[in-house]
Amino acid sequence: MIKVLLVDDHKIVRDGIRARLDSDMRFLILDEASDGQEALDKLESSRIDIVIMDINMDGMDGITATEKISTDFPHIKVLALTMLSENQHIKQMLKAGAAGYLLKNCEEEELKNAIVTIHEGGTYYSPEVTKVIMNSLANTKVKPTRTTLQIPLTSREKEVLHLILKEYSNKEIAEELFISVRTVDAHKRNLLEKTHSKNIAGLVLFAINNQVFDDL
């Protein structure tokens, strides 16, 4: 069962999310918070797996809270759920360490799929968000640096990275490559260290900016 913390400054929104998830036995809403600081306080004493985080809130905003969660509770995953679809907010949340980004007009099934995917070690971005990211990358000419081009990735690490870009979960990567989930975790850690990336979003940007694969 995936334990969830809902963070939004509007109770009606939290009630709506709870209504979507409460009837599904895969999820357990352990607690709610109305801003980032309250969420951090509750994480101190709760065994949360996933935080569903709004961005614009009175008090501590979602971006600041996500940065602190990534630092202080690295085992907890953050899913951004917001009305904001601008490139600036998306980039800030991914840089802060969010593993997923959904818009509040998403369907119930997409919300559930995002939670499960993130819990299994993958990333999840709604089609609208993916389009914004790709358009931004297409309009930003970033030249590969000599340092990043000389980073040696093993063939297996490249296979894992390619599947990460396809939004495979850890379990799906393990099944595709006939290796254990623990081995997938080890490859991900090596990739993060070698590319000096803080999170999966950083790996995606590294692969695209350095044209690691022909289909990017």
C-alpha positions, 0 to 999 in steps of 0.5 A: 500500500502506497502511503500518501501525504496531500499538500494543498492550501485549498481543502476542497482540492485535498478533499477531491484528491482524497475522493479519487484515491480513498476507494482504491486499496493501493493507496492510503492517505495518511495525512494532509497539509496546507503548505510546505512547512506543515508538510515538512513537520508532518514528514518528521513523524509519518512514514510517507512514500509519496507527497502530492504537492501543489506549487502556489500556496500561502506560507512555504511554496511547493518548490521550496518544500520539494527542495527540502524534502529531496535533501532531508527525506531523499527516500520520499518521492514528490509528485507535483499536482498543480494548475501551473503549466508554464515552463518556468514552474516545471523546470523549477519543480524538476530541479527541486527534485520532483519525480513527476508533474501533473496538471489538476485537470488530469483524469483519475486514472492518470493520477493513479498511474503517476503515483504508482510509477513514481513509487516504483522508481520511475518518473511521470509527466503529463503529456502537456508537461512533456510537450512544454519540456520538449519545446523548451529543449528544442528552443534552447541550444546547449552545446555539449561540454568537453567534460560531459562528453568524456564521461565514460558510460558503460553499455549497461548504463546506457541501456538503463539511461535509455529506458529511464528516458522512456519513463520505464519504472525500476521494475520495468527496467529490471524486467526488460534487461533481465536484471534485479531491481537492486541492480537497476538502483545501483546503475541509477546511482552510478549514472547520477554520480557520473553525470553530476545530476541531482535527480532523474530530470538531470539525467534526461537533460544530460542525455538530450544535451549531449546527444547520447542517443540518436532518437533524442 
